[in-house]
């Protein structure tokens, strides 16, 4: 598990760096960005619903573990509301850099056609800092989610390549979403007049936030202690599912009443990502989680007398 988690973390860093180079190599319109974000959001929502929340319940032995999912969603919402919001807007004009938070509706004046590229303004250069703070918080929580999924996956056992489907689901969602985060930061920094080398160095620091979140998780689990069995890791996984829900919805809901002419394409993109996570459930071996069951129901096993 350690080596696989390390390789996935490196892959996430590489994907983040790749996303930072996209503003220099390709022209990304708002519609293209929304298609990509719809796929990414569908994967994140699917990972939360089909993998993270069911696995947290299965490992904890109680549906009340989903209270942590509610706390995760609300916590990230409050962080965005009062500190820094994250957004993935293509900075084509100063107006297009308006940030959007979870459940917020940004200014959509930039949806009009015939956008002219204005010279950098001081106002635009300030936006990347706020975006970096919000996206850094998301990257740290993403690293925590990744580590908790792999720990729960190891406890459950089985799955594709000896790693459970919950671990692969969270890994795929993280890999798909991180390039959009890096693209946002780098494009805003370049739009604000920052030199490309400086922008990519900042993006490198940002990319390393996911491995740092992994380290935070293992440090926190050691402090929390293993006396509670799977409880701490399951609670963190459920909490992370709530953050995935908030991030996914923050990319989808602000665009809900716009792009009428693209509603089919964007809906298909969302369903493609969501459906991909639904298909990965086929690799989930529910029977492989039975070794964890005695820690929850062992005291009743002798009285039940059930034999399979």
C-alpha positions, -999 to 999 in steps of 0.1 A, spaced: 0 0 0 28 24 9 45 21 -25 13 24 -44 1 54 -25 35 70 -31 33 64 -68 -2 78 -70 9 109 -51 37 114 -76 13 109 -104 -10 136 -89 20 160 -87 28 153 -123 -8 159 -133 -8 192 -115 24 203 -132 9 192 -166 -22 213 -159 0 243 -153 15 240 -188 -18 239 -205 -23 277 -206 9 280 -226 1 251 -250 -36 252 -257 -64 277 -259 -91 267 -234 -124 284 -238 -150 286 -211 -172 260 -227 -143 235 -231 -134 241 -195 -169 234 -184 -170 201 -203 -138 190 -186 -150 202 -152 -183 183 -157 -165 151 -162 -142 158 -132 -172 167 -110 -191 136 -121 -161 115 -111 -158 133 -77 -195 129 -70 -194 92 -81 -164 85 -59 -182 100 -29 -215 82 -35 -203 48 -48 -171 43 -30 -162 66 -1 -195 68 18 -204 31 14 -169 20 24 -169 43 55 -202 27 66 -189 -8 59 -157 -3 78 -173 15 108 -204 -7 110 -227 22 114 -245 46 91 -240 74 116 -205 77 102 -221 98 74 -225 126 99 -188 132 92 -197 137 55 -221 164 64 -194 181 86 -170 178 57 -193 195 32 -202 223 56 -166 228 68 -153 233 32 -183 255 24 -175 278 54 -138 278 45 -146 290 11 -172 315 23 -151 332 49 -115 327 38 -109 319 1 -130 304 -26 -118 281 -54 -128 285 -90 -117 272 -124 -124 301 -146 -104 306 -178 -90 341 -173 -99 356 -207 -110 390 -193 -107 406 -159 -144 399 -154 -139 362 -161 -116 359 -130 -146 363 -107 -143 335 -81 -172 311 -74 -176 292 -41 -196 262 -32 -233 270 -42 -224 306 -52 -234 321 -86 -206 341 -102 -210 369 -127 -216 354 -161 -210 384 -183 -180 366 -198 -203 341 -214 -209 364 -243 -192 358 -276 -166 380 -291 -144 383 -260 -115 407 -264 -83 401 -246 -75 432 -225 -40 439 -211 -32 427 -175 -46 449 -148 -36 451 -111 -71 438 -101 -65 405 -120 -31 400 -104 -48 399 -70 -71 371 -79 -45 343 -82 -35 347 -45 -71 341 -33 -74 312 -57 -42 297 -46 -53 297 -9 -86 281 -17 -71 255 -40 -43 247 -15 -69 239 11 -86 216 -14 -53 200 -23 -46 193 14 -80 178 19 -75 158 -13 -43 143 1 -61 134 33 -89 118 13 -64 99 -8 -45 85 22 -77 76 41 -90 57 10 -58 37 7 -57 29 44 -94 18 43 -86 -1 11 -58 -20 28 -80 -29 57 -107 -41 34 -83 -59 10 -90 -71 -25 -100 -50 -55 -81 -43 -87 -44 -49 -84 -46 -57 -47 -58 -22 -40 -95 -18 -33 -118 1 -56 -123 29 -31 -86 37 -33 -87 37 -71 -119 57 -72 -104 85 -50 -71 83 -69 -89 87 -103 -110 116 -90 -79 134 -76 -59 129 -108 -87 143 -130 -94 173 -108 -59 185 -100 -49 197 -136 -79 221 -135 -67 235 -102 -32 241 -116 -45 255 -148 -65 281 -129 -36 293 -108 -11 295 -136 -35 311 -160 -44 338 -135 -7 344 -126 2 348 -163 -28 370 -168 -16 392 -140 17 397 -157 38 372 -137 68 355 -154 61 319 -166 90 305 -145 77 321 -113 42 309 -121 54 273 -126 75 274 -94 44 285 -74 24 257 -92 51 232 -81 46 242 -44 9 240 -49 13 205 -65 32 193 -34 2 200 -12 -14 166 -20 16 146 -7 16 170 23 -20 161 29 -11 125 29 15 131 56 -10 151 76 -34 121 75 -8 96 88 4 121 115 -32 127 126 -40 89 127 -10 83 149 -21 111 173 -57 98 172 -45 63 179 -54 29 165 -73 17 196 -106 25 179 -99 0 150 -111 13 117 -131 41 133 -107 70 127 -98 62 91 -135 56 83 -145 90 99 -118 107 78 -130 90 47 -166 100 53 -154 136 61 -135 136 28 -165 124 9 -183 155 21 -155 177 8 -157 159 -26 -194 166 -27 -188 203 -20 -160 206 -46 -180 187 -73 -212 208 -67 -192 240 -67 -181 232 -102 -215 223 -114 -242 245 -97 -229 279 -107 -233 269 -144 -267 252 -140 -288 280 -155 -263 289 -182 -249 273 -214 -284 264 -226 -270 257 -260 -245 233 -245 -268 216 -220 -266 182 -238 -228 182 -241 -223 193 -205 -249 168 -192 -233 139 -211 -199 149 -198 -212 148 -162 -230 115 -167 -198 101 -183 -177 109 -152 -205 97 -128 -211 65 -148 -174 57 -148 -174 56 -110 -206 35 -111 -189 10 -134 -159 7 -110 -182 -6 -84 -181 -39 -103 -144 -43 -92 -155 -38 -55 -153 -71 -37 -177 -67 -8 -168 -101 5 -132 -89 10 -143 -66 38 -156 -94 60 -123 -97 80 -131 -63 94 -165 -73 106 -154 -92 138 -142 -59 153 -178 -46 151 -200 -77 157 -175 -101 173 -193 -100 206 -225 -113 191 -209 -138 168 -209 -166 194 -246 -161 201 -258 -159 165 -244 -192 155 -246 -184 118 -223 -203 95 -219 -195 58 
